[in-house]
Amino acid sequence: MNAVIMPVADGWTIARRNALKIRRSPDMLGGVIMLPVVLVLLFAYVFGSAIHVPGMPYREFLLPGIFVQAVIMSAQITGYTLTLDLQKGIFDRFRSLPMAPSAVLIGQTVGDLLMNLAGLAVMAVMGLIVGWRVHTSPSEAVLGFGLLMLFAYAFSWVTATVALALRTPESFNNVATMVSFPLVFVSNAFLDSSKLPAPLRAVAEWNPVSTFTQAARELFGNTSAALRTSDVWPIRHAVLASLLWIAVLLVVFVPLATRLYRKAVST
């Protein structure tokens, strides 16, 4: 029983510590929020007039993709913070305390989940301002945001694993940027993936970002019968596929990140 209670209790303590760090360093939260806000304005008012989506306003098509992008960007804070703590020797102090080793990662990911929640709230308000609307029931809308939060938590474990493997903020930032931009832009987040050339279209259709974006569009009602939907399974069953992606990410990366953390604090 203690094997379950201790990591959860210690993890909550670490999460509170990280929440205090955000309050004392608001620039971290500001950076996560401001880029998606800029992208909303850029795509809605600059590129939006040139991008046509059949049967619906482009801004409604756009916002679910922006939500997914904001989640990916916010999750990178997990990895960046871990590399900073490694450099500063914070983990050495944690190792001397009577706490479960997994509590550090649990606390880090839960604390960053609060940052994701704040970021999504700002994005939703910004979306309403530029013309985004929810056309489904309140319960489906809540499920949409819940799915995004689950994705945020699962993806935080991915970035934690990468950070613990690389161990320096500079290396992590370089790799995170190199991976996240193609992941977001070669997808259906900003445009109809059926318009892409065949090789890129195949990548976009199986890209998990496309799956989560399509699931969010369905749960928020930001879809159109006139918009051609891909026949691949993850897009046709986007909500179920998103839940499967979340389960796979947690099953793979939670133990991997925990193993890398034990290795990092033992050297």
KOLKE-855243 format. One record per residue (C-alpha): residue number from 0; x, y, z. Coordinates in nm, 3 decimals, padded with zeros to 5 digits. Each point is the difference from the previous one (the first is absolute). Layout:
<recs>
  num       c1       c2       c3
  NUM        X        Y        Z
...
</recs>
This chain:
<recs>
  num       c1       c2       c3
    0   00.000   00.000   00.000
    1   00.283   00.238   00.086
    2   00.151  -00.069  -00.343
    3  -00.302   00.178  -00.148
    4  -00.072   00.263   00.266
    5   00.359   00.129   00.037
    6   00.062   00.085  -00.369
    7  -00.340   00.171  -00.023
    8   00.044   00.200   00.321
    9   00.361   00.093  -00.078
   10  -00.094   00.074  -00.360
   11  -00.268   00.244   00.116
   12   00.263   00.178   00.212
   13   00.226   00.035  -00.305
   14  -00.296   00.120  -00.208
   15  -00.068   00.275   00.255
   16   00.367   00.098  -00.018
   17  -00.018   00.028  -00.378
   18  -00.322   00.201   00.020
   19   00.180   00.248   00.226
   20   00.283   00.019  -00.254
   21  -00.251   00.096  -00.271
   22  -00.146   00.271   00.223
   23   00.345   00.140   00.067
   24   00.108  -00.029  -00.365
   25  -00.306   00.110  -00.200
   26   00.216   00.034  -00.311
   27  -00.008  -00.381  -00.033
   28  -00.379  -00.002  -00.021
   29  -00.004   00.314  -00.213
   30   00.231  -00.155  -00.258
   31  -00.217  -00.311  -00.027
   32  -00.316   00.205  -00.048
   33   00.120   00.286  -00.218
   34   00.124  -00.200  -00.303
   35  -00.333  -00.182  -00.052
   36  -00.180   00.334   00.042
   37   00.223   00.152  -00.268
   38  -00.065  -00.300  -00.225
   39  -00.376   00.035   00.050
   40   00.015   00.363  -00.108
   41   00.241  -00.075  -00.284
   42  -00.196  -00.286  -00.152
   43  -00.344   00.146   00.074
   44   00.062   00.348  -00.138
   45   00.298  -00.030  -00.236
   46  -00.011  -00.347  -00.154
   47  -00.365  -00.074   00.079
   48  -00.131   00.208  -00.287
   49   00.208  -00.207  -00.244
   50  -00.086  -00.344   00.144
   51  -00.343  -00.139  -00.088
   52  -00.161  -00.282   00.196
   53  -00.316  -00.143  -00.161
   54  -00.317   00.047   00.201
   55   00.138   00.185   00.301
   56   00.195   00.311   00.109
   57   00.376  -00.052   00.004
   58   00.026   00.133   00.356
   59  -00.217  -00.284   00.131
   60   00.210  -00.249  -00.194
   61   00.320   00.159   00.134
   62  -00.054   00.018   00.377
   63   00.006  -00.376   00.081
   64   00.337  -00.020  -00.177
   65   00.125   00.298   00.201
   66  -00.115  -00.175   00.320
   67   00.205  -00.309  -00.088
   68   00.301   00.211  -00.091
   69  -00.026   00.190   00.330
   70  -00.005  -00.333   00.187
   71   00.318  -00.116  -00.175
   72   00.177   00.328   00.071
   73  -00.105   00.001   00.365
   74   00.111  -00.359   00.049
   75   00.351   00.100  -00.105
   76   00.021   00.204   00.322
   77   00.017  -00.335   00.183
   78   00.317  -00.101  -00.180
   79   00.160   00.343   00.018
   80  -00.064   00.029   00.376
   81   00.142  -00.346   00.062
   82   00.324   00.087  -00.181
   83   00.031   00.319   00.204
   84  -00.049  -00.192   00.324
   85   00.263  -00.249  -00.110
   86   00.250   00.278  -00.065
   87  -00.070   00.172   00.331
   88   00.035  -00.319   00.204
   89  -00.360   00.009   00.126
   90  -00.034  -00.375  -00.056
   91   00.294  -00.063   00.231
   92  -00.190   00.175   00.277
   93  -00.313  -00.203  -00.075
   94   00.206  -00.319   00.016
   95   00.097   00.079   00.360
   96  -00.366   00.030   00.103
   97  -00.222  -00.293   00.106
   98  -00.217   00.012  -00.312
   99  -00.094  -00.234  -00.282
  100   00.224   00.048  -00.307
  101  -00.302   00.001  -00.234
  102  -00.152   00.290   00.200
  103   00.225   00.254  -00.174
  104  -00.130  -00.091  -00.344
  105  -00.360  -00.034   00.119
  106   00.019   00.343   00.162
  107   00.166   00.155  -00.304
  108  -00.259  -00.130  -00.245
  109  -00.296   00.083   00.224
  110   00.134   00.350   00.066
  111   00.041   00.061  -00.372
  112  -00.354  -00.128  -00.055
  113  -00.117   00.308   00.192
  114   00.196   00.215  -00.245
  115  -00.170  -00.179  -00.288
  116  -00.339   00.065   00.158
  117   00.074   00.371   00.026
  118   00.127   00.007  -00.358
  119  -00.309  -00.175  -00.136
  120  -00.227   00.237   00.191
  121   00.172   00.299  -00.160
  122  -00.018  -00.167  -00.341
  123  -00.373  -00.067   00.039
  124  -00.069   00.363   00.092
  125   00.215   00.119  -00.288
  126  -00.181  -00.235  -00.233
  127  -00.339   00.133   00.103
  128   00.125   00.353  -00.066
  129   00.110  -00.081  -00.358
  130  -00.317  -00.195  -00.083
  131   00.049  -00.360   00.115
  132  -00.318  -00.167   00.128
  133  -00.092  -00.335   00.154
  134  -00.291  -00.169  -00.181
  135  -00.038  -00.309   00.217
  136  -00.147  -00.060   00.345
  137   00.176   00.127   00.315
  138   00.091  -00.357   00.096
  139   00.170  -00.061  -00.336
  140   00.187   00.328   00.031
  141   00.121  -00.102   00.347
  142   00.111  -00.334  -00.147
  143   00.190   00.191  -00.269
  144   00.196   00.202   00.254
  145   00.045  -00.311   00.216
  146   00.150  -00.187  -00.293
  147   00.242   00.288  -00.064
  148   00.105  -00.002   00.366
  149   00.061  -00.376  -00.008
  150   00.212   00.048  -00.311
  151   00.189   00.278   00.177
  152   00.078  -00.226   00.295
  153   00.107  -00.294  -00.218
  154   00.217   00.218  -00.224
  155   00.168   00.151   00.307
  156   00.142  -00.345   00.073
  157   00.138  -00.012  -00.355
  158   00.183   00.330   00.046
  159   00.118  -00.109   00.345
  160   00.155  -00.312  -00.155
  161   00.176   00.202  -00.270
  162   00.126   00.252   00.255
  163   00.141  -00.268   00.231
  164   00.173  -00.164  -00.296
  165   00.159   00.327  -00.121
  166   00.051   00.168   00.344
  167   00.078   00.354  -00.121
  168  -00.249   00.283  -00.074
  169   00.174   00.093  -00.326
  170  -00.012  -00.353  -00.141
  171  -00.359  -00.047   00.111
  172  -00.116   00.328  -00.158
  173   00.170  -00.086  -00.329
  174  -00.152  -00.347  -00.019
  175  -00.344   00.113   00.120
  176  -00.017   00.276  -00.261
  177   00.126  -00.229  -00.275
  178  -00.267  -00.262   00.079
  179  -00.300   00.212   00.101
  180  -00.017   00.229  -00.302
  181  -00.024  -00.278  -00.264
  182  -00.235  -00.191   00.232
  183  -00.241   00.295   00.015
  184   00.028   00.141  -00.350
  185  -00.005  -00.333  -00.191
  186  -00.349  -00.072   00.131
  187  -00.358   00.117  -00.039
  188   00.040   00.261   00.274
  189   00.010   00.303  -00.230
  190  -00.130  -00.127  -00.332
  191  -00.190  -00.282  -00.164
  192   00.253  -00.285  -00.024
  193  -00.168  -00.130  -00.319
  194   00.153   00.301  -00.180
  195   00.355  -00.115   00.078
  196   00.218  -00.192  -00.250
  197  -00.043  -00.377   00.030
  198   00.314  -00.078   00.212
  199  -00.068   00.285   00.244
  200  -00.371  -00.087   00.008
  201   00.081  -00.354   00.113
  202   00.224   00.133   00.278
  203  -00.264   00.255   00.106
  204  -00.280  -00.257   00.012
  205   00.194  -00.227   00.237
  206   00.146   00.284   00.202
  207  -00.136  -00.009   00.359
  208  -00.041   00.378  -00.014
  209  -00.254  -00.049  -00.280
  210  -00.182  -00.262   00.207
  211  -00.030   00.224   00.306
  212  -00.095   00.299  -00.214
  213  -00.274  -00.197  -00.175
  214  -00.128  -00.132   00.334
  215  -00.015   00.355   00.140
  216  -00.185   00.122  -00.311
  217  -00.258  -00.276   00.038
  218  -00.054   00.061   00.371
  219  -00.029   00.377  -00.051
  220  -00.215  -00.033  -00.312
  221   00.255   00.175  -00.223
  222  -00.058  -00.233  -00.295
  223  -00.187   00.022  -00.328
  224  -00.169  -00.256  -00.222
  225   00.156   00.180  -00.295
  226   00.351  -00.054   00.138
  227   00.158  -00.319  -00.133
  228   00.105  -00.233   00.282
  229   00.289  -00.241  -00.043
  230  -00.082  -00.370  -00.016
  231   00.289  -00.106   00.226
  232  -00.107  -00.158   00.329
  233   00.146   00.258   00.247
  234  -00.191   00.283  -00.171
  235  -00.324  -00.195  -00.045
  236   00.005  -00.101   00.370
  237   00.187   00.302   00.133
  238  -00.127   00.000   00.360
  239   00.070  -00.372   00.052
  240   00.337   00.029  -00.176
  241   00.092   00.298   00.221
  242  -00.077  -00.200   00.314
  243   00.215  -00.286  -00.133
  244   00.285   00.243  -00.071
  245  -00.023   00.132   00.358
  246   00.012  -00.353   00.142
  247   00.299  -00.095  -00.219
  248   00.194   00.315   00.092
  249  -00.054  -00.058   00.373
  250   00.080  -00.373  -00.013
  251   00.322   00.061  -00.195
  252   00.135   00.325   00.141
  253  -00.093  -00.009   00.373
  254   00.229  -00.298   00.077
  255   00.263   00.125  -00.246
  256   00.013   00.346   00.157
  257   00.010  -00.151   00.349
  258   00.293  -00.223  -00.098
  259   00.190   00.292  -00.152
  260  -00.067   00.210   00.311
  261   00.143  -00.273   00.227
  262   00.305  -00.014  -00.225
  263   00.039   00.379   00.000
  264  -00.007   00.034   00.379
  265   00.230  -00.298   00.055
  266   00.289   00.140  -00.208
</recs>
